[in-house]
């Protein structure tokens, strides 16, 4: 039976980047405009917070401890013990409008994150790959609002959303080199109610996209056809991951900041939700190898 619970009730201005760590059996997420990294146990307790000096777009845990962050100006490390951040690489120095946004780690330990236009209007964003040797590589340009990076279970396809035009792209992916080929439109949100935001791929190879501004999760089959729609109690859903001991709980972030100048009517806006009973499992998220 489908059951939706509030995992964390303290509202985030812009909750994003949900991540379940199998090793620790803990849930991590960010408040982009808190700005902060947060963590809790599977029941929503034992909450920990790490304030950050800049807006944050995404994070991933590191094999050697701590985290790698996509902050406004570039890639940083976060030391959980001291709470200090350290710049690795500035991604678009001198450019005022882009900031790094959503990112994830591939199954060779590389961190891929894209940037977005602060005004979500012009294609000034780019897609970057941070390798374990801390070198940075440009993968794509002409992005307005980067979101939803994730991979097919066999690592041959990389999915990536540009929220503003309402498109999810699929690229050929070389897992050995981390390079992209042959971009195509995987799914368009024309005819749906919102826009593609954060995403993940389940163990069956189906892509789940958080439809921002509509409060729904859209599950697409591997051909990009809508397979299932799940509604949530808020319109402001932002991202999704699977977690829990059996990787069968969908964790969904949301935002409390106004949308289009309008305040949210739902008191749950900005909460983190746990969805039980979907009948599918996720895939373990890897750690950054650097």
KEKE-3310 file (N, C-alpha, C; in steps of 0.2 Angstrom, whole numbers, plus 5000, padded with zeros to 4 digits):
npx = (5004:5003:5011:5014:5025:5030:5047:5056:5052:5056:5057:5065:5072:5076:5075:5086:5095:5094:5101:5105:5115:5122:5133:5133:5120:5112:5103:5106:5105:5102:5100:5098:5098:5100:5112:5116:5122:5113:5109:5102:5095:5087:5074:5072:5077:5091:5097:5109:5119:5128:5133:5135:5146:5141:5128:5122:5122:5123:5129:5141:5146:5163:5175:5186:5181:5171:5164:5161:5157:5145:5146:5141:5152:5160:5168:5170:5178:5171:5174:5168:5171:5177:5169:5174:5176:5184:5191:5191:5191:5187:5173:5166:5174:5173:5160:5144:5131:5130:5128:5134:5124:5114:5121:5129:5137:5146:5148:5162:5167:5167:5162:5149:5142:5131:5129:5119:5108:5106:5094:5087:5084:5093:5104:5117:5123:5133:5140:5149:5163:5171:5185:5193:5206:5205:5205:5196:5183:5175:5159:5147:5138:5127:5116:5102:5095:5102:5099:5094:5105:5109:5111:5109:5106:5116:5126:5127:5120:5117:5107:5100:5093:5087:5079:5072:5067:5060:5065:5071:5087:5095:5111:5124:5135:5152:5158:5171:5179:5171:5165:5153:5141:5131:5118:5101:5083:5075:5064:5050:5042:5031:5014:5013:5011:5021:5039:5054:5064:5075:5081:5081:5087:5079:5081:5075:5078:5070:5067:5064:5057:5057:5043:5044:5034:5022:5020:5022:5028:5036:5037:5047:5048:5061:5061:5057:5043:5029:5026:5021:5013:5015:5007:5011:5009:5013:5016:5029:5039:5056:5067:5072:5077:5081:5081:5084:5085:5082:5083:5071:5063:5056:5064:5060:5063:5058:5053:5052:5053:5046:5037:5037:5034:5024:5018:5018:5004:5003:5007:5016:5026:5043:5047:5055:5050:5045:5042:5033:5030:5030:5034:5046:5064:5079:5095:5111:5120:5136:5151:5162:5178:5189)
npy = (4994:5011:5024:5040:5049:5062:5065:5073:5088:5101:5115:5117:5130:5128:5113:5100:5088:5074:5060:5044:5035:5019:5013:5020:5020:5031:5046:5060:5077:5093:5111:5122:5136:5138:5142:5124:5108:5093:5079:5064:5050:5034:5036:5049:5055:5061:5072:5081:5096:5106:5121:5132:5142:5148:5147:5131:5118:5104:5088:5075:5061:5057:5044:5044:5051:5064:5076:5081:5096:5105:5121:5138:5145:5134:5118:5111:5104:5097:5096:5086:5086:5098:5107:5115:5122:5119:5125:5117:5119:5133:5135:5143:5156:5174:5175:5181:5176:5162:5147:5133:5118:5104:5088:5072:5056:5045:5027:5025:5033:5047:5064:5072:5088:5101:5118:5133:5146:5160:5167:5159:5159:5161:5152:5150:5140:5126:5109:5099:5088:5081:5073:5059:5063:5076:5084:5094:5093:5099:5095:5099:5112:5127:5127:5130:5128:5116:5100:5084:5073:5057:5039:5025:5007:4999:5008:5013:5024:5041:5052:5068:5083:5099:5111:5123:5123:5111:5098:5082:5074:5061:5053:5044:5035:5033:5023:5020:5031:5042:5050:5059:5055:5057:5064:5064:5068:5062:5063:5075:5088:5094:5095:5090:5095:5102:5104:5096:5091:5086:5069:5051:5034:5018:5001:4994:5001:5011:5029:5041:5056:5071:5082:5098:5112:5105:5095:5081:5065:5058:5043:5036:5025:5015:5019:5032:5034:5039:5030:5030:5040:5049:5057:5071:5079:5092:5106:5109:5100:5094:5085:5067:5052:5034:5025:5018:5003:4992:4999:5003:5014:5029:5045:5062:5078:5095:5113:5128:5141:5155:5153:5159:5172:5169:5164:5148:5137:5126:5119:5110:5113:5113:5102:5086:5071:5054:5040:5025:5009:5009:4998:4996:4996:5005:5010:5008:5023:5028:5033:5048:5046:5053)
npz = (5000:4996:5004:5011:5020:5031:5032:5037:5045:5047:5037:5021:5012:4998:4996:4990:4980:4986:4994:4998:5008:5007:5015:5027:5030:5031:5027:5016:5011:5004:5008:4996:4997:5010:5016:5016:5020:5025:5036:5041:5050:5045:5050:5051:5061:5072:5066:5057:5053:5041:5039:5025:5015:5003:4991:4987:4975:4974:4981:4985:4994:4999:4996:5004:5015:5021:5010:4993:4985:4974:4974:4972:4965:4960:4961:4977:4992:5007:5024:5036:5050:5054:5047:5037:5021:5005:4991:4975:4961:4952:4941:4932:4931:4934:4928:4931:4931:4930:4941:4949:4949:4950:4953:4952:4955:4945:4941:4941:4950:4947:4948:4941:4937:4933:4928:4930:4925:4935:4934:4927:4913:4901:4891:4898:4906:4909:4908:4918:4922:4936:4939:4948:4950:4952:4941:4929:4917:4903:4897:4891:4884:4883:4892:4901:4914:4923:4928:4936:4933:4929:4928:4917:4922:4916:4913:4901:4896:4899:4908:4907:4912:4906:4914:4911:4896:4898:4895:4895:4892:4883:4883:4874:4884:4889:4900:4904:4900:4904:4894:4883:4871:4856:4858:4862:4863:4876:4884:4884:4892:4888:4888:4900:4918:4924:4926:4922:4936:4948:4947:4946:4943:4943:4949:4938:4927:4924:4923:4936:4938:4947:4946:4945:4952:4951:4959:4958:4954:4940:4932:4919:4906:4899:4885:4886:4888:4897:4912:4925:4937:4952:4964:4976:4993:4991:4979:4976:4974:4971:4970:4969:4976:4979:4994:5011:5021:5011:4999:4994:4997:4992:4993:4994:4990:4993:4991:5001:4997:4989:4974:4958:4963:4972:4987:4995:4998:5005:5021:5022:5013:5008:5016:5018:5011:5013:5003:5004:4998:4984:4976:4969:4968:4971:4965:4972:4976:4971:4979:4978:4971:4973)
capx = (5000:5007:5011:5018:5026:5035:5053:5059:5047:5059:5056:5070:5071:5076:5078:5088:5101:5093:5106:5105:5122:5122:5138:5132:5113:5110:5101:5109:5102:5105:5096:5103:5098:5101:5114:5118:5121:5110:5109:5098:5094:5081:5068:5071:5080:5098:5098:5115:5119:5134:5132:5140:5147:5138:5123:5125:5118:5123:5134:5142:5151:5169:5178:5190:5178:5169:5160:5162:5151:5145:5144:5140:5157:5164:5169:5173:5178:5168:5177:5163:5174:5178:5164:5177:5176:5190:5190:5195:5191:5181:5170:5165:5176:5171:5154:5140:5125:5129:5130:5133:5118:5113:5126:5129:5144:5146:5151:5169:5169:5168:5157:5147:5137:5130:5128:5112:5107:5102:5088:5083:5082:5097:5108:5124:5125:5138:5140:5156:5165:5176:5188:5196:5213:5203:5205:5189:5182:5168:5155:5141:5137:5121:5111:5099:5095:5104:5096:5093:5109:5108:5113:5105:5109:5122:5130:5128:5116:5117:5102:5102:5087:5087:5072:5068:5064:5056:5067:5076:5091:5099:5117:5128:5140:5157:5160:5178:5182:5167:5164:5147:5140:5125:5113:5094:5078:5073:5057:5048:5037:5025:5008:5013:5009:5027:5045:5059:5069:5080:5079:5085:5085:5078:5084:5072:5080:5065:5069:5060:5059:5052:5040:5043:5028:5016:5020:5021:5034:5034:5041:5047:5051:5068:5060:5054:5036:5026:5024:5017:5013:5013:5006:5013:5005:5015:5018:5036:5044:5062:5071:5071:5082:5079:5085:5081:5089:5081:5083:5064:5059:5058:5065:5058:5064:5054:5056:5047:5054:5040:5037:5034:5032:5018:5019:5015:4998:5004:5011:5022:5031:5050:5048:5057:5045:5047:5036:5033:5025:5030:5035:5052:5070:5084:5102:5116:5124:5143:5155:5167:5184:5195)
capy = (5000:5017:5028:5045:5052:5068:5062:5079:5093:5108:5117:5120:5136:5125:5106:5097:5083:5069:5055:5038:5031:5012:5012:5023:5019:5038:5050:5066:5082:5100:5116:5126:5143:5138:5136:5119:5101:5090:5072:5061:5043:5032:5038:5056:5058:5062:5077:5085:5101:5109:5128:5133:5149:5150:5143:5124:5114:5096:5086:5068:5058:5055:5038:5045:5054:5071:5077:5085:5100:5110:5127:5143:5146:5129:5112:5111:5099:5099:5092:5085:5087:5105:5111:5120:5120:5120:5126:5113:5122:5137:5132:5149:5162:5180:5175:5182:5173:5155:5144:5126:5115:5097:5083:5065:5052:5039:5021:5025:5038:5054:5069:5076:5093:5106:5125:5136:5153:5162:5170:5153:5162:5161:5146:5151:5135:5121:5103:5098:5082:5082:5067:5058:5066:5083:5088:5096:5093:5102:5090:5101:5120:5130:5124:5135:5126:5109:5095:5077:5069:5050:5034:5018:5002:4996:5013:5015:5030:5046:5056:5075:5088:5106:5112:5128:5121:5106:5092:5077:5072:5055:5053:5038:5036:5028:5023:5020:5038:5048:5055:5059:5055:5056:5067:5064:5070:5057:5065:5082:5089:5097:5091:5088:5101:5105:5104:5091:5093:5081:5063:5045:5028:5013:4995:4991:5005:5017:5035:5045:5064:5076:5087:5104:5116:5102:5091:5075:5061:5055:5038:5035:5018:5016:5023:5039:5035:5039:5024:5030:5047:5049:5064:5072:5084:5099:5107:5111:5094:5096:5079:5061:5046:5029:5023:5014:4997:4989:5004:5003:5020:5035:5051:5067:5085:5101:5119:5133:5148:5157:5151:5164:5177:5167:5159:5141:5137:5120:5120:5105:5115:5113:5096:5080:5066:5047:5036:5018:5005:5010:4992:4996:4997:5010:5007:5011:5028:5028:5039:5051:5042:5058)
capz = (5000:4995:5010:5010:5026:5031:5035:5040:5045:5046:5030:5017:5007:4992:4997:4984:4981:4991:4993:5003:5008:5010:5020:5034:5031:5032:5022:5015:5007:5004:5007:4992:4999:5017:5012:5021:5019:5031:5036:5046:5050:5041:5053:5051:5068:5073:5061:5057:5048:5040:5036:5019:5013:4997:4988:4985:4970:4975:4985:4985:4999:4996:4998:5010:5021:5019:5004:4987:4984:4969:4976:4967:4960:4958:4965:4984:4997:5014:5030:5041:5057:5055:5044:5033:5014:5002:4984:4971:4955:4950:4935:4927:4935:4931:4925:4937:4931:4931:4947:4949:4952:4952:4951:4954:4954:4941:4945:4942:4955:4944:4950:4936:4939:4928:4930:4928:4925:4941:4932:4923:4907:4896:4891:4900:4910:4906:4911:4920:4925:4941:4940:4955:4950:4953:4934:4927:4910:4900:4894:4887:4884:4881:4897:4905:4921:4923:4933:4935:4930:4932:4923:4916:4926:4913:4912:4893:4895:4904:4907:4910:4911:4906:4916:4908:4891:4899:4891:4897:4886:4884:4879:4875:4889:4890:4907:4905:4900:4906:4889:4881:4863:4853:4862:4859:4867:4880:4886:4884:4897:4884:4889:4907:4922:4927:4923:4925:4940:4950:4944:4948:4939:4948:4947:4932:4922:4923:4926:4940:4938:4951:4941:4949:4951:4950:4965:4955:4952:4934:4930:4912:4904:4895:4879:4887:4888:4904:4914:4931:4940:4959:4967:4983:4996:4989:4972:4976:4973:4968:4968:4971:4977:4983:5000:5016:5021:5005:4994:4991:5000:4988:4997:4989:4993:4991:4993:5004:4994:4984:4967:4954:4967:4976:4993:4995:5002:5009:5026:5021:5008:5010:5019:5015:5011:5012:5000:5005:4994:4977:4973:4965:4972:4968:4964:4977:4974:4973:4982:4974:4972:4974)
cpx = (5004:5006:5016:5019:5031:5041:5056:5054:5050:5060:5063:5068:5071:5079:5080:5093:5100:5098:5106:5112:5121:5127:5136:5124:5110:5108:5104:5105:5104:5099:5100:5103:5098:5106:5117:5118:5118:5110:5105:5098:5088:5074:5067:5074:5088:5100:5105:5115:5126:5133:5137:5141:5144:5132:5126:5120:5118:5129:5135:5147:5157:5171:5182:5187:5176:5165:5163:5156:5151:5142:5144:5146:5161:5164:5173:5173:5174:5171:5171:5165:5174:5173:5167:5176:5182:5189:5194:5196:5185:5179:5169:5167:5175:5164:5149:5134:5125:5131:5129:5127:5118:5119:5126:5136:5142:5149:5158:5172:5170:5162:5155:5141:5137:5128:5121:5112:5103:5095:5084:5080:5086:5102:5115:5127:5129:5137:5147:5157:5171:5179:5191:5203:5212:5204:5197:5188:5175:5165:5150:5141:5129:5115:5108:5098:5096:5101:5096:5098:5109:5110:5109:5109:5115:5127:5131:5124:5116:5111:5103:5096:5090:5080:5068:5064:5060:5058:5072:5080:5094:5105:5120:5133:5145:5160:5167:5181:5178:5165:5156:5146:5133:5119:5106:5089:5075:5065:5056:5042:5031:5019:5007:5012:5015:5033:5050:5064:5074:5077:5084:5083:5084:5081:5081:5074:5075:5068:5063:5062:5054:5050:5039:5037:5022:5015:5019:5028:5032:5039:5041:5050:5057:5067:5057:5047:5034:5023:5019:5018:5011:5013:5008:5009:5007:5017:5025:5041:5050:5066:5069:5077:5078:5084:5082:5085:5088:5081:5076:5059:5061:5058:5064:5059:5059:5057:5050:5048:5048:5042:5033:5031:5026:5020:5015:5009:4999:5008:5017:5027:5038:5052:5052:5052:5048:5041:5038:5028:5025:5031:5041:5058:5075:5090:5107:5120:5131:5145:5160:5174:5190:5195)
cpy = (5006:5021:5033:5049:5058:5065:5067:5085:5100:5110:5119:5125:5132:5118:5103:5091:5077:5063:5050:5035:5025:5011:5014:5022:5026:5041:5057:5070:5089:5105:5121:5133:5144:5143:5131:5112:5098:5083:5070:5053:5041:5034:5045:5059:5059:5067:5081:5090:5104:5115:5129:5140:5152:5145:5136:5121:5107:5094:5078:5066:5056:5048:5039:5049:5061:5071:5081:5089:5104:5116:5132:5144:5140:5123:5113:5105:5101:5094:5092:5087:5094:5109:5116:5117:5122:5120:5121:5116:5126:5136:5138:5155:5168:5181:5176:5178:5165:5153:5137:5123:5108:5093:5076:5062:5046:5033:5020:5030:5045:5058:5073:5081:5098:5113:5127:5143:5155:5164:5164:5155:5161:5155:5147:5146:5130:5114:5101:5091:5083:5075:5065:5061:5074:5087:5089:5096:5095:5097:5093:5109:5121:5127:5130:5134:5118:5106:5088:5072:5062:5045:5028:5013:4999:5002:5016:5022:5035:5051:5063:5080:5095:5108:5117:5126:5114:5099:5088:5074:5065:5055:5046:5040:5031:5028:5022:5027:5043:5052:5054:5058:5055:5058:5066:5066:5064:5058:5072:5082:5093:5093:5089:5095:5105:5104:5099:5094:5088:5074:5057:5039:5022:5006:4992:4995:5010:5023:5039:5052:5067:5081:5093:5108:5112:5097:5083:5071:5057:5049:5036:5028:5020:5019:5030:5040:5035:5033:5024:5037:5046:5056:5065:5078:5091:5100:5108:5106:5096:5090:5073:5056:5040:5027:5018:5007:4992:4993:5004:5009:5026:5041:5057:5074:5090:5107:5124:5140:5149:5155:5156:5170:5175:5162:5153:5141:5131:5121:5115:5107:5116:5107:5091:5074:5059:5043:5029:5015:5006:5003:4991:4998:5002:5006:5011:5017:5028:5034:5042:5048:5047:5060)
cpz = (5000:5001:5010:5017:5026:5035:5040:5040:5044:5039:5027:5012:5000:4993:4990:4985:4986:4989:4999:5003:5011:5015:5027:5035:5034:5026:5022:5010:5008:5004:5003:4994:5007:5019:5017:5018:5026:5030:5042:5045:5046:5043:5053:5057:5067:5067:5062:5052:5048:5036:5030:5018:5007:4995:4986:4980:4971:4979:4984:4991:4995:4999:5004:5016:5018:5013:4999:4986:4977:4972:4971:4962:4958:4963:4972:4988:5004:5019:5035:5048:5058:5052:5039:5025:5011:4994:4980:4964:4954:4942:4930:4930:4931:4928:4931:4937:4932:4938:4946:4952:4953:4949:4955:4952:4950:4944:4943:4946:4953:4946:4944:4938:4934:4932:4927:4928:4931:4940:4928:4917:4901:4896:4892:4904:4906:4911:4912:4923:4929:4941:4946:4955:4951:4946:4933:4920:4908:4896:4889:4889:4882:4885:4900:4913:4922:4929:4931:4932:4933:4926:4922:4920:4923:4911:4905:4892:4900:4903:4910:4908:4910:4908:4913:4901:4892:4896:4896:4891:4888:4880:4879:4880:4889:4897:4909:4905:4903:4901:4886:4873:4862:4857:4858:4865:4870:4881:4886:4889:4894:4886:4897:4911:4924:4923:4926:4930:4942:4948:4947:4943:4944:4945:4940:4926:4920:4926:4930:4940:4942:4947:4946:4947:4950:4956:4963:4954:4945:4933:4922:4911:4900:4888:4880:4887:4896:4906:4921:4933:4947:4961:4974:4986:4994:4982:4971:4976:4969:4966:4971:4971:4980:4989:5005:5016:5015:4999:4990:4994:4995:4993:4992:4993:4990:4993:4996:5001:4990:4977:4962:4958:4972:4981:4992:5000:5007:5015:5026:5016:5011:5014:5015:5016:5010:5009:5001:5000:4987:4973:4969:4970:4968:4967:4969:4973:4976:4976:4977:4976:4973:4981)
residu = (UNK:UNK:UNK:UNK:UNK:UNK:UNK:UNK:UNK:UNK:UNK:UNK:UNK:UNK:UNK:UNK:UNK:UNK:UNK:UNK:UNK:UNK:UNK:UNK:UNK:UNK:UNK:UNK:UNK:UNK:UNK:UNK:UNK:UNK:UNK:UNK:UNK:UNK:UNK:UNK:UNK:UNK:UNK:UNK:UNK:UNK:UNK:UNK:UNK:UNK:UNK:UNK:UNK:UNK:UNK:UNK:UNK:UNK:UNK:UNK:UNK:UNK:UNK:UNK:UNK:UNK:UNK:UNK:UNK:UNK:UNK:UNK:UNK:UNK:UNK:UNK:UNK:UNK:UNK:UNK:UNK:UNK:UNK:UNK:UNK:UNK:UNK:UNK:UNK:UNK:UNK:UNK:UNK:UNK:UNK:UNK:UNK:UNK:UNK:UNK:UNK:UNK:UNK:UNK:UNK:UNK:UNK:UNK:UNK:UNK:UNK:UNK:UNK:UNK:UNK:UNK:UNK:UNK:UNK:UNK:UNK:UNK:UNK:UNK:UNK:UNK:UNK:UNK:UNK:UNK:UNK:UNK:UNK:UNK:UNK:UNK:UNK:UNK:UNK:UNK:UNK:UNK:UNK:UNK:UNK:UNK:UNK:UNK:UNK:UNK:UNK:UNK:UNK:UNK:UNK:UNK:UNK:UNK:UNK:UNK:UNK:UNK:UNK:UNK:UNK:UNK:UNK:UNK:UNK:UNK:UNK:UNK:UNK:UNK:UNK:UNK:UNK:UNK:UNK:UNK:UNK:UNK:UNK:UNK:UNK:UNK:UNK:UNK:UNK:UNK:UNK:UNK:UNK:UNK:UNK:UNK:UNK:UNK:UNK:UNK:UNK:UNK:UNK:UNK:UNK:UNK:UNK:UNK:UNK:UNK:UNK:UNK:UNK:UNK:UNK:UNK:UNK:UNK:UNK:UNK:UNK:UNK:UNK:UNK:UNK:UNK:UNK:UNK:UNK:UNK:UNK:UNK:UNK:UNK:UNK:UNK:UNK:UNK:UNK:UNK:UNK:UNK:UNK:UNK:UNK:UNK:UNK:UNK:UNK:UNK:UNK:UNK:UNK:UNK:UNK:UNK:UNK:UNK:UNK:UNK:UNK:UNK:UNK:UNK:UNK:UNK:UNK:UNK:UNK:UNK:UNK:UNK:UNK:UNK:UNK:UNK:UNK:UNK:UNK:UNK:UNK:UNK:UNK:UNK:UNK:UNK:UNK:UNK:UNK:UNK)
# end
